[in-house]
Amino acid sequence: MMLDLDVVALGDAMVSFSPKGYGRLEQARELDVSPTGAEANAAVALARLGLRVGWFSKLPEHPLSRLIVDAVRAHGVDVSRVVWAPEGRLGTLFYEKAVPPRPARVWYDRGGSAFTTLGAGEVDWGYVTSARVVLMAGTAPALSDGLKDLALRIAREAGRAGKLFALDVNYRAKLWSPVDAAEYLSTLLPLTGLLFCARRDADRVLGLRGALEAVARELSEKYGVPRVVVTMGADGSRAFADGVLYRHCPLPRVTPLDPVGAGDAFAAGFLYGYLTGGVQRGLDWGGALGALHYTLPGDFAYVNRAEVAEFLASGDPEIQR
């Protein structure tokens, strides 16, 4: 059965293990367990905003894989195209939350996961290209040569079908070097219809520096990407789309609790706003959802559409009664 979807997201998924509170791993006698993965995080946020969303990955038959899939499905995301491998391993990460001056730290154990073996023959191409937007993060092609080839094909197939291929650079230094990432992205970005790029990634990976406006414009013109969104966390974002510059100013009253997943929430908020009202609405909703996610633990954005609208409309940060 083919579904009528707004967004299909595909990518790696892991289980995150984290000490309770702000303790160190070596102190831990108990760990919080939660699902994570850039595309899964975005898919959940989009579904909670009311869009029709599908997500898939390749996972081994394992209780923790079922934990991930059940958690994503619980928010209304279609997971019918998840590829189940009879054996293999599931990626994990260990995350220490922190407050300044101690930095938060992540340790990955995701090499050789079942997802790294996902092949073109296992992808339901009709399902992928049936959605208005196909969303991936740059972490996927960082994991294997096969995924590098697959991401390129996904971008091409989406373009041929007249659909929007959206990419979040989402650079992770523990997965590949800036040189390797830049070399690969030079082939993927020209196939991309919508690019999300953090300001620090534009600098560190692509060597683009300067004001947000200049970086957004240069990314678009250098790589031929028609819509580029450059973010700088609580300091705001800019978009350069079809020759027009859009601005989103820093949001007030943001008290960060946990930054992990906020970029995925921003991408989801932008896509919702863009699909329902254009680029400026996308920046507004992306900034608001990202800010609200900062206040929540875990990678999933437990926020609904009414709460984002209320945040955008209200200047009152106090309790809503």
C-alpha positions as CSV (number, residue, x, y, z in Angstrom):
1,M,0.0,0.0,0.0
2,M,1.4,3.4,-1.0
3,L,0.8,6.2,1.5
4,D,0.2,9.9,0.7
5,L,3.1,11.4,2.7
6,D,4.4,14.9,3.2
7,V,7.9,13.8,4.3
8,V,9.9,10.6,4.2
9,A,13.0,10.6,6.4
10,L,15.6,7.8,6.2
11,G,18.8,7.3,8.2
12,D,20.6,5.6,11.0
13,A,19.0,5.0,14.4
14,M,20.6,4.2,17.6
15,V,19.9,3.7,21.3
16,S,21.4,6.3,23.6
17,F,22.6,5.5,27.1
18,S,23.1,8.4,29.5
19,P,23.8,8.8,33.2
20,K,21.0,10.2,35.2
21,G,21.2,14.0,35.7
22,Y,24.6,15.4,35.0
23,G,26.8,12.6,36.3
24,R,29.8,11.0,34.5
25,L,29.6,7.6,32.9
26,E,32.2,6.3,35.3
27,Q,29.9,7.3,38.2
28,A,26.8,5.7,36.7
29,R,25.1,2.7,38.3
30,E,21.9,3.3,36.2
31,L,21.5,4.7,32.7
32,D,18.6,6.3,30.9
33,V,17.8,4.5,27.7
34,S,16.3,6.3,24.7
35,P,16.0,6.1,20.9
36,T,17.9,8.6,18.8
37,G,18.9,9.4,15.2
38,A,18.8,12.7,13.3
39,E,16.2,11.6,10.8
40,A,14.1,9.7,13.4
41,N,14.1,12.8,15.6
42,A,12.9,15.0,12.8
43,A,10.3,12.5,11.7
44,V,8.8,12.4,15.2
45,A,8.7,16.2,15.5
46,L,7.1,16.6,12.1
47,A,4.4,14.0,12.9
48,R,3.7,15.8,16.2
49,L,3.1,19.0,14.2
50,G,0.5,17.2,12.1
51,L,2.3,16.3,8.9
52,R,2.0,12.8,7.3
53,V,5.5,11.3,7.8
54,G,7.3,8.1,7.1
55,W,10.7,7.0,8.4
56,F,12.8,3.9,7.7
57,S,16.2,2.5,8.4
58,K,17.8,-0.9,8.4
59,L,17.9,-2.6,11.8
60,P,18.8,-6.0,13.2
61,E,16.2,-8.2,14.7
62,H,16.9,-7.2,18.3
63,P,14.8,-6.0,21.3
64,L,16.5,-2.6,21.2
65,S,15.7,-2.2,17.5
66,R,12.0,-2.8,18.5
67,L,12.4,-0.1,21.2
68,I,13.4,2.4,18.5
69,V,10.7,1.5,16.0
70,D,7.9,1.3,18.6
71,A,9.0,4.7,20.0
72,V,8.9,6.3,16.5
73,R,5.6,4.7,15.6
74,A,4.0,5.9,18.8
75,H,4.1,9.5,17.5
76,G,2.2,8.7,14.4
77,V,5.1,8.1,12.0
78,D,4.7,5.3,9.4
79,V,7.5,2.7,9.9
80,S,6.2,0.1,7.5
81,R,9.3,0.3,5.3
82,V,11.9,-0.4,8.0
83,V,14.3,-3.1,6.7
84,W,14.8,-5.9,9.2
85,A,18.1,-7.8,9.0
86,P,18.1,-11.3,10.5
87,E,21.4,-10.6,12.1
88,G,23.9,-7.7,12.6
89,R,24.5,-5.0,15.1
90,L,22.7,-1.9,16.3
91,G,24.5,1.4,16.7
92,T,24.6,2.9,20.2
93,L,25.9,6.1,21.8
94,F,26.8,7.1,25.3
95,Y,26.1,10.7,26.2
96,E,27.2,12.7,29.2
97,K,25.1,15.8,29.7
98,A,26.9,18.8,31.2
99,V,26.8,22.4,32.2
100,P,29.5,25.0,31.5
101,P,32.4,25.0,31.8
102,R,32.4,21.2,31.4
103,P,31.4,20.2,27.8
104,A,28.8,17.6,27.0
105,R,30.5,14.5,25.5
106,V,29.3,11.7,23.1
107,W,30.9,8.3,22.5
108,Y,29.7,6.5,19.4
109,D,29.6,2.7,18.9
110,R,28.0,2.6,15.5
111,G,30.6,1.3,13.0
112,G,29.4,-1.7,11.0
113,S,25.8,-1.4,12.1
114,A,23.1,-3.0,10.0
115,F,22.2,0.4,8.6
116,T,25.6,0.6,6.9
117,T,24.7,-2.3,4.7
118,L,21.4,-0.9,3.4
119,G,21.5,-1.4,-0.4
120,A,19.5,0.1,-3.2
121,G,17.6,-3.2,-3.7
122,E,16.2,-2.9,-0.2
123,V,14.7,0.6,-0.7
124,D,11.1,0.9,-1.7
125,W,11.7,3.6,-4.3
126,G,8.0,4.3,-5.0
127,Y,7.5,5.0,-1.3
128,V,10.5,7.3,-1.1
129,T,9.5,9.4,-4.2
130,S,5.8,9.5,-3.2
131,A,6.5,12.1,-0.5
132,R,6.8,15.8,-1.1
133,V,10.1,16.0,0.7
134,V,12.8,13.3,1.2
135,L,15.0,14.1,4.3
136,M,18.4,12.8,5.1
137,A,21.3,13.9,7.4
138,G,25.0,14.0,6.4
139,T,25.7,11.4,9.1
140,A,24.4,8.7,6.9
141,P,27.0,8.9,4.0
142,A,29.7,9.3,6.7
143,L,29.1,5.7,7.8
144,S,30.0,3.7,4.7
145,D,30.9,3.9,1.0
146,G,27.7,2.1,0.2
147,L,25.7,4.7,2.0
148,K,27.6,7.4,0.1
149,D,26.4,5.9,-3.2
150,L,22.9,5.3,-1.9
151,A,22.5,8.9,-0.7
152,L,23.5,10.2,-4.2
153,R,20.9,7.9,-5.8
154,I,18.2,9.0,-3.4
155,A,18.9,12.6,-4.2
156,R,18.8,11.9,-7.9
157,E,15.6,9.8,-7.7
158,A,13.9,12.5,-5.7
159,G,14.9,15.1,-8.2
160,R,13.7,13.0,-11.2
161,A,10.3,12.6,-9.5
162,G,10.0,16.4,-9.0
163,K,10.3,16.0,-5.2
164,L,12.4,18.1,-2.8
165,F,15.6,16.4,-1.5
166,A,16.4,18.0,1.9
167,L,19.8,17.5,3.5
168,D,21.1,18.5,6.9
169,V,24.9,18.6,6.9
170,N,24.9,17.6,10.6
171,Y,28.7,17.2,10.5
172,R,30.2,14.8,13.1
173,A,34.0,14.9,13.6
174,K,34.0,11.5,15.1
175,L,32.6,10.0,11.9
176,W,34.8,11.6,9.2
177,S,37.3,14.4,8.6
178,P,36.4,17.8,7.3
179,V,38.4,17.1,4.1
180,D,36.5,13.8,3.4
181,A,33.1,15.4,4.2
182,A,33.8,18.4,2.0
183,E,34.9,16.2,-0.9
184,Y,31.8,14.1,-0.7
185,L,29.4,17.0,-0.2
186,S,30.7,18.7,-3.3
187,T,29.0,15.8,-5.2
188,L,25.8,15.7,-3.1
189,L,25.0,19.4,-2.7
190,P,24.3,20.1,-6.4
191,L,21.6,17.4,-6.2
192,T,20.1,19.0,-3.0
193,G,16.9,21.2,-3.2
194,L,17.0,22.3,0.4
195,L,20.1,22.5,2.6
196,F,20.4,23.0,6.4
197,C,23.8,23.9,7.6
198,A,25.0,25.1,11.0
199,R,27.3,28.1,10.8
200,R,30.1,26.1,12.5
201,D,29.8,23.4,9.8
202,A,30.0,25.8,7.0
203,D,33.2,27.1,8.5
204,R,34.8,23.9,9.6
205,V,33.8,21.7,6.6
206,L,33.2,23.9,3.7
207,G,35.6,26.8,4.6
208,L,32.9,29.5,4.3
209,R,33.2,32.3,6.9
210,G,31.5,35.6,7.4
211,A,28.0,36.8,8.3
212,L,25.1,34.4,8.2
213,E,23.6,36.1,5.2
214,A,26.9,35.9,3.2
215,V,27.4,32.2,4.1
216,A,23.8,31.3,3.0
217,R,24.2,33.1,-0.3
218,E,27.6,31.6,-1.0
219,L,26.4,28.1,-0.3
220,S,23.6,28.5,-2.7
221,E,25.7,30.1,-5.5
222,K,28.7,27.8,-5.1
223,Y,26.9,24.5,-5.1
224,G,23.7,25.4,-7.0
225,V,21.4,24.7,-4.0
226,P,18.2,26.7,-4.6
227,R,17.2,26.9,-0.9
228,V,19.8,27.2,1.9
229,V,19.2,27.7,5.6
230,V,22.2,28.6,7.9
231,T,21.7,28.3,11.6
232,M,23.5,29.6,14.6
233,G,21.6,28.2,17.5
234,A,20.0,30.8,19.8
235,D,21.6,33.5,17.7
236,G,19.1,33.0,14.9
237,S,19.1,31.8,11.3
238,R,19.1,33.0,7.7
239,A,17.8,31.5,4.5
240,F,18.7,32.3,0.9
241,A,16.0,30.9,-1.3
242,D,15.5,31.4,-5.0
243,G,17.5,34.6,-4.9
244,V,15.8,36.1,-1.8
245,L,17.3,36.5,1.6
246,Y,15.2,35.8,4.7
247,R,16.1,36.6,8.3
248,H,15.1,35.1,11.6
249,C,16.3,37.0,14.7
250,P,17.5,35.5,18.0
251,L,14.7,34.2,20.2
252,P,14.3,35.7,23.7
253,R,13.9,33.7,27.0
254,V,15.6,30.5,25.9
255,T,17.1,28.6,28.9
256,P,18.9,25.6,27.5
257,L,18.5,22.3,29.3
258,D,19.8,19.9,26.7
259,P,21.0,20.9,23.2
260,V,21.0,17.4,21.7
261,G,18.3,17.1,19.0
262,A,17.6,20.8,18.8
263,G,19.0,21.0,15.2
264,D,16.7,18.2,14.2
265,A,13.8,20.0,15.8
266,F,14.7,23.1,13.9
267,A,14.8,21.2,10.6
268,A,11.4,19.7,11.4
269,G,9.9,23.1,12.3
270,F,11.3,24.7,9.2
271,L,9.9,21.9,6.9
272,Y,6.5,22.3,8.6
273,G,6.5,26.0,8.2
274,Y,7.9,25.9,4.6
275,L,5.3,23.3,3.4
276,T,2.4,25.3,5.0
277,G,3.5,28.9,4.3
278,G,6.9,29.4,2.7
279,V,10.4,30.2,3.7
280,Q,9.8,32.9,6.3
281,R,7.2,30.8,8.1
282,G,9.8,28.0,8.0
283,L,12.4,30.1,9.8
284,D,9.9,31.2,12.4
285,W,8.6,27.7,13.1
286,G,12.1,26.2,13.0
287,G,13.4,28.7,15.5
288,A,10.5,28.3,17.8
289,L,10.5,24.5,17.8
290,G,14.3,24.4,18.2
291,A,14.0,26.8,21.2
292,L,11.3,24.7,22.9
293,H,13.3,21.6,22.3
294,Y,16.3,23.1,24.2
295,T,14.1,23.0,27.3
296,L,13.5,19.2,27.1
297,P,15.6,16.2,27.9
298,G,16.1,13.5,25.2
299,D,16.3,13.7,21.5
300,F,12.6,13.6,20.6
301,A,10.8,17.0,20.6
302,Y,7.7,16.4,22.8
303,V,6.0,19.5,21.5
304,N,2.8,19.9,19.6
305,R,1.7,22.4,17.0
306,A,-0.5,24.4,19.4
307,E,2.4,24.9,21.7
308,V,4.7,26.2,19.0
309,A,1.9,28.6,17.8
310,E,1.4,29.8,21.4
311,F,5.1,30.4,21.8
312,L,5.3,32.4,18.6
313,A,2.2,34.5,19.5
314,S,2.9,35.1,23.2
315,G,5.5,37.3,24.8
316,D,4.7,35.8,28.2
317,P,7.2,33.2,29.4
318,E,5.3,32.4,32.5
319,I,3.0,29.5,33.2
320,Q,0.2,29.2,30.7
321,R,-3.1,28.7,32.6
